[in-house]
Amino acid sequence: MTRPFLRADSDSTLLGSMKHGACSQPLIRTVLFSTLFPSEARPGHGLFVEARLCKLLDTGQVASHVVAPVPWFPSRRTTFGDYALFARTPPRESRFGIDVLHPRYWLPPKVGMNVAPVLLALGALGTMRSLMAEGFDFDLIDAHYYYPDGVAAALLAAWLNKPFVMTARGSDLNVMGHYRWPARQMRWAARRAASNIAVSRSLADIIIGWGIEPSRVHVLRNGVDCERFQPVPVPQARSQLGVQGWPVLLTVGNLVPLKRQAMALETLGTLRATYPQATLLIVGEGPERANLQRRAVELGLRDRVSFAGAVTQSALSLYYSAADVLLLTSEREGWPNVVLESMACGTPVVAARVGGVPEIVRGPPLGELIEFHRSRDYAEAVTRLVSQPPSRADIRSFARSMDWEATSEGQLALFRAALGSVSR
């Protein structure tokens, strides 16, 4: 994802004009505010937020800095696991030419969830003011993830007298929305946002259910980068990964209870009666890894399951291409990027009917949806797909229609509407 960084000066305006022709619209200067953004220490964290920003900047109509706060932690020692990654995150870095700042904020244990928005906003306030002092007097705050990020953005917008928009991405509403105090704060912020953005219709419906005027709630889905995710010939992909057996199942995601990868293991166990050489690839890392490994042994599947760990974005195409089916067994989802990534590589999907999944998996040839979280239902769907494999070219063609262009155009329209409202 190589691209220039567009700065808020005459050079960036010139670059936008060179790319898109003369543009009468002034450059929009934004600060993307979110704890969900990659860093040198956590390169796989929040890639979908970074991807959306890169595609928006490619329009030549926006200049942006990123403020991506991280919790303060005192030690870089690896014995502290993920907490040490906070300490190893640089205060400021450049990613694909984008200026990214990582101010620290205090997140006390036990009570942290309830006070996180205020602490997050206080931790970022100095950085926001420093950007303005450096000459980047931004027009708008573009916040991602409603809690605590969106609520913190609402506070910052009030303190700095700037408009802001918020994007809901999934677990912020599906999980945090079930806690009374976070839900109350999110509703407060949603009422003050210039626009509320959701990556799926199901998330938009939740926001409207809070009493937010539907005209202020917009669905801007995540896209997929079909240049990054391209099909690799199946035999080649399996040879490079050393994958054997048939059919080959794949699950991709953080190894956390919400993703329910244990259901993928049970699906494999059910399939073994019909397909004794069936194989499961588990891509991802997280606290459930040890439990999943134990479960694989209990089911007698140790020799048919491969734990690949965390995989770079550049290597993911090999895994998608090597698989006959992607399994998505999550309890909840917003807009699962792995589904579109799999389709971009031509691989069909078997997924639970949750969140925004039905908006992507619209039936054959793309895959099948499961109504109930039962291994036999997943296994039956896999059997149907592998017995009559859909055209990988057709699946890839659908993914190509789900690029980022419409989302970038929607963002530009909402940003300009927000700024127009302020000027009026």
Protein Blocks (a to p, Z undefined) as FASTA:
>chain_A
ZZdddddbfklmmmmmmmnopafbdcdddddddfbdcdfklmmgoklmmmmmmmmmmnop
accdddddddddfbfcfklommlmmmmpcfbdceehiacddddddddehjlmmmmmmmmm
mmmmmmmmmmmmnopacfbdcdehjblklmmmmmmmmmnopacddddfbjmmmmmmmpmk
lmmmmmmmmmmpmbdcdfbfklmmmmmmnopafklpccddddddfklmccddfklmmmmn
opgcjdddddeddddfklommmmmmmmmmmmmmmmmbccddedddjklmmmmmmmmmnop
mmmcccebjadfklmmmmmmmpmbdcdfbfbdcbdfklmmmmmnopacddddehjllmmm
gcjfkbccdfbdcfklmmmmmmmmmmmccdfklmmmmmmmmcfklmmmmmmmmmmmmmmm
mmZZ
